[in-house]
Every structure is written in structure tokens, then in C-alpha cells.
Amino acid sequence: MRVYAKAILPAGFSANAVASGLKKSGKLDLALFYSQVPAKASCKFTTNTILAAPLIVCKEHLQRNKRFRAVIVNSGNANCFTGKTGIADAQETARILAKALKIKKEAALVSSTGVIGKRLPMGIIKKAIPDLVSKLSPAGINKAKLGILTTDNFAKEISLIFKSGNKTVNICGVAKGAGMIAPNMATMLAFVMTDADISQKALDKALGMSVAKSFNCITVDGCMSTNDSVILLANGAAGNSLIDTGKNFKAFVSALEIVCLELAKMIVRDAEGATKFIQIKVEKAKNFQDARKVALSIANSNLFKTAVYGENPNFGRIAASVGASGVKVKEKDLKFKVSPLKKKDIFVGVSLGQGSSSATVFTSDLSPEYIKINAEYN
């Protein structure tokens, strides 16, 4: 197994991004991920009941279609809280893209990120799609990883190559996210591509397992986005024996978990205004769910996060957060330890004294810079 700190597209995939004009800055803002052959898709979406238009359209396409060829992503506009018009715009984006790629409309998935409540400027998108499609290439991932960003300071990217039987399989992932991070599926987006040949059932199971330990175990500000999405495409171009169960499935899950977890941790490291990267590990819980609930209660506590920013060892805030989690804990069983707060990477260990399960959550501190960024975001 080899891990690369850069995006290397698997066999059969290409990508591109253009500066269409959606962002006033003139930066790349429209990205495309494309599979030359039909690919299976597995997706996890936010559980926010105010659902962005592109997610509604993706869910429709996932119900109607079994194979997919493309994912188009715009940044700078979330296309959320835009009513029926927003849904029509997302559908039209898929239609225009499908025509340019000569594929079925339902074989295209759409994603958006940015400001909520503003209609997509469809004229800009229509004009940009031909150029976006014409310059697709494997090297285009280096543009695409930037075209999905908003307030991010750096691109989140990783590739992992491993053996499945006697064939080499590649899993490549890129993501965006720095604020409005409290996924519960899974503003964060992640796009993962693999050339593995894997059954739909196994693909869905692998993504569910991976998301539970990664994107569902991070928080920056406790605010769940309307657009959170993890989209995984598998096109089978590696030519490996079909992955379904057994050791090859375990190998695939192990690789996918690494990719998802590293992307998730990058999102936390790029948290808006953050000065600290915090790992919270809760042990000796009755089950994983309880451990995760306690860890997230601590991670989402503004009192705890500001104390870490101020390097103030007010550990009563940890105890209070544990008690507020909803998990019944006896004071005599509760133990915790905290690494020195002057460091950039902080570790918080909590023992509940109830069982043998554990969970790890990653978060950041809360600084005046976070308030400034979000006070001005419009």
C-alpha cells in the first residue's frame, strides 16, 4: 500500500476546471470529474432538512440510473434555498453537461458550494461548459481540486495505491471545507474516484463504514451544511477480480478509510481561523455511538474550544461537555488527560469506565479570526 499526498487520478478518469466568473476573484470555480467508462456510484448526503437543489437532483439520478460518467461542481454559489427554480437550474446544468459529453442526463451528478439563497447564474455556466469538457485530461485534477474550494486555504488531496489480487488499484480523493463543518450523513464536499471493480453492495457498505469513522467524526463549528456530500465513483478500469466479500473487500475498506480519514483531517487542519488541531479520543464506552456522542459534545463546546485557543487549562469544560452529551456517566468513572495546550496539535483523552468501545473525533479551536471570516462572508 502506497499513500501519496497528491491527487493521482485512477485509470479511466479525467478532470478539469475553469474560471467561469462565478467567483468575483476570477479563481477557478467550475470543476468536472469524468469517467471514460460507466462507473458505479455511492453517495452520502447531509441530513439537513433544508436540502440544496443539486442534492435533490443527485438523489433523483441515483434512483433512475445505475451507472454514472460525470460529476460537475460549482463553487461560489450553493444553489440552496432557491426553490423549484434552483432544482430546474441543477437539472439544466446536468442536461447541458450531458449533451456536451454525449451521455445520458441521468449519468451526470451535480454539486454546488458557496453562498446560500442566490440563484445560479446559468448563463455563465452554459457558456463555460464547452471549454470545461474540451480540456478534460488526467492532469486536469490539479485544476479540479482548486475549482471546488471556497474559503479553503489549501487543496485537500490524497491518492492510495494497493493490490487487489494481482492487480493494482488506485483510490484518489479531493475535498473542500473549512467552515460550516458538522457533517451528519456524512460547507464540505468530497469526491473520491477508484478504478476498482467492486459490487454495488460492497461499494455502499465500504463508503458507509469509511464515512462513519472520518467525515462523521469531524467538526469545526457545529454547523451542518445544506450541501454536505461525499460522492464515490468506481469504474472497474483496474481489471481486478470483482470485489464483493473476503480479504479483497477488507483491503478495499482499509484503503478507503485511510483516504476518507486523511481528507477529513485536512478539513479540520484548514478550519477557518484555527490555530490548533484537536484530537479527542473517548475510550471505555458501552458502544461506538456513545463514544462518538461524548467526543462530539466536547468538540462542539464553544467554551472548550475558546479555552484551547487561549491555552487556558480549564478542564472543567471537558467534564461539563461529557455530562451534557446525553450519555449517562458516573463522576467516579470519568477520567481524562490533555496534552500541553501551547502545542499546535492537542490530544484529549477521555475514559468513561463503562465498556470497551472507543471513538476519535477531530476538531479545531475557536478564534477571533473565525468570527471575522464568517461575519464578512456573503
Summary of the structure (lengths in Angstrom):
residues: 378
radius of gyration: 20.8
end to end distance: 42.9
largest distance: 65.5
contacts: 1414
relative contact order: 0.14
helix: 37%
strand: 28%
